Amino acid sequence: STQPAFPLEDSEVILSFNAALGNGGLAGYEGEVYVHTGVITELSSGNSDWKYVKTAWGENTPETHLSRIDDDVYELNISNIREYYCVPSSEKILRLAMVFRSDEPVNGDSYLEGKTVDNQDIFATVYEETLNVKITYPVSEQPLVNPNALLPVCVASLEADSIRLFIDETYTTSTID
């Protein structure tokens, strides 16, 4: 996840990684965790065309080292996205691309990897400073709940003066109530 919910190109972002989620490749790992990271820009041909990659695979640097916050929970603080990745101001950043990995190879020459549940690279959208709204909780697109059970919902917005919630086209509440 990211903090803020809507990271901007020229601003700070804190990346949080929960090793128990996704493919769980680093769950329970006791060593140091690093991120192999780059960006997807308007000049990328697709999600596999990472630009401005911070380090070679397996290279451990202070800039790509994650701080352990709790068991299986790590953070990386980037003070300015554009500066961190050295992206020219003329190029638009679309997404941060990441694979989290163990500090050393395990079982031969393979690193433990933290990826999505489908074993894919992890991406975080970088937003333009315009109207954006997203549901931040629940994190699953289809949460399992009992019919008529209360389901807490958290919503974040950028450049919105209010948010209104409708259920089946019936107004329920807003941030200005």
C-alpha positions in Angstrom: 0.0 0.0 0.0 1.0 3.6 -0.3 0.7 6.5 2.1 -0.7 8.9 0.9 -3.4 6.9 -0.9 -2.8 9.0 -4.0 1.0 9.4 -4.5 2.0 12.3 -6.8 5.1 12.4 -9.0 6.9 15.1 -7.1 6.0 14.2 -3.6 6.8 11.9 -0.7 5.4 8.3 -0.5 5.7 5.6 2.0 5.5 2.1 0.5 4.2 -0.5 2.9 4.8 -4.2 2.2 3.1 -7.0 4.1 5.0 -10.2 3.3 2.1 -12.4 4.4 -0.1 -11.1 1.6 0.2 -11.6 -2.2 2.2 -14.8 -3.0 3.6 -14.9 0.6 7.1 -15.5 -0.8 8.7 -13.6 2.1 6.3 -14.5 4.9 8.2 -15.4 8.0 11.6 -14.4 6.5 14.0 -13.3 9.2 16.6 -11.6 7.1 16.7 -8.1 5.6 14.2 -7.3 2.8 15.0 -5.1 -0.3 12.9 -3.9 -3.2 13.9 -4.2 -6.8 12.1 -1.2 -8.2 11.6 1.1 -11.2 8.8 3.0 -12.8 6.4 2.7 -15.7 6.3 5.9 -17.6 4.5 7.2 -20.6 7.4 5.9 -22.7 7.1 2.3 -21.4 5.8 -0.2 -23.9 4.0 -2.1 -21.1 4.2 -3.3 -17.5 7.3 -5.3 -18.2 9.2 -2.2 -19.6 10.5 -0.8 -16.3 12.4 2.5 -16.6 14.9 4.1 -14.2 15.5 0.9 -12.2 17.2 1.7 -9.0 19.6 -1.3 -8.8 20.6 -4.5 -10.5 18.8 -7.6 -9.3 20.3 -8.8 -6.1 22.1 -5.6 -5.3 21.6 -4.4 -1.7 21.7 -0.7 -1.2 20.5 1.6 1.6 18.1 3.3 -0.9 16.3 0.0 -1.5 16.4 -1.4 2.0 13.0 -1.7 3.8 12.6 -1.1 7.5 10.9 -3.8 9.4 7.9 -2.3 11.2 6.4 -5.6 12.6 6.4 -9.3 11.8 6.1 -9.5 8.0 5.5 -5.7 7.7 8.0 -3.4 6.1 8.2 0.2 4.9 10.3 2.2 2.5 10.1 6.0 2.6 10.7 7.8 -0.7 11.0 11.6 -0.1 10.3 12.5 -3.7 9.3 9.9 -6.3 10.8 11.8 -9.4 14.1 12.5 -7.6 14.3 8.9 -6.1 14.1 7.3 -9.6 15.9 10.2 -11.4 13.1 10.6 -13.9 13.4 13.8 -16.1 10.6 16.3 -15.5 9.6 16.0 -19.2 8.5 12.3 -18.6 5.2 11.4 -16.9 5.4 8.7 -14.3 2.4 6.3 -14.4 3.2 3.6 -11.9 5.9 2.4 -9.4 7.0 -1.2 -10.2 8.3 -3.5 -7.5 9.4 -6.9 -6.5 10.4 -7.4 -2.9 13.2 -9.9 -2.2 15.4 -11.4 0.4 18.8 -10.0 1.0 20.5 -13.2 0.1 19.8 -16.1 -2.2 18.1 -19.0 -0.4 18.4 -22.7 -1.5 21.1 -22.1 -4.0 21.0 -18.9 -6.1 17.3 -18.0 -5.9 16.0 -15.1 -3.9 12.7 -15.3 -2.0 10.3 -12.9 -3.7 7.3 -10.9 -2.6 4.9 -10.5 -5.5 1.1 -10.5 -6.2 -1.1 -13.5 -5.4 -0.7 -14.4 -9.1 3.2 -14.2 -8.8 3.3 -11.0 -10.8 5.2 -7.7 -10.2 3.6 -5.3 -7.8 2.5 -1.8 -9.1 1.4 1.3 -7.4 -0.3 4.0 -9.4 1.1 7.5 -9.4 -1.7 10.0 -9.7 -2.1 13.4 -11.4 -3.3 16.2 -9.1 -6.9 16.0 -10.3 -10.1 14.5 -9.0 -9.5 10.9 -7.9 -11.6 8.7 -5.6 -11.0 5.1 -4.5 -12.1 2.6 -1.9 -9.3 1.8 0.4 -11.2 -0.7 2.5 -12.2 -3.5 2.0 -9.1 -4.3 0.0 -10.7 -7.2 -1.8 -12.9 -6.5 -4.8 -15.5 -9.0 -3.6 -15.5 -9.3 0.2 -17.4 -12.3 1.6 -20.0 -11.0 4.1 -23.4 -12.3 5.2 -26.4 -10.6 3.7 -27.6 -7.6 5.6 -24.3 -7.5 7.6 -22.6 -4.2 8.2 -19.5 -3.8 6.0 -17.2 -0.9 6.9 -16.1 1.0 3.9 -13.2 3.5 3.7 -12.9 5.9 0.8 -10.0 8.3 0.0 -10.1 11.2 -2.4 -7.8 13.7 -4.0 -9.1 17.1 -5.0 -12.6 16.4 -3.8 -14.5 18.7 -1.5 -16.8 16.0 -0.4 -17.8 12.4 -0.9 -21.4 11.0 -0.9 -22.4 7.4 -0.4 -25.3 5.9 -2.2 -26.6 2.4 -1.7 -28.9 1.2 -4.5 -29.3 4.8 -5.6 -30.4 5.9 -2.2 -28.4 8.6 -0.5 -26.9 7.3 2.8 -24.2 9.7 4.1 -21.5 12.1 3.1 -18.3 13.6 4.4 -20.1 16.9 5.0 -23.0 15.5 7.1 
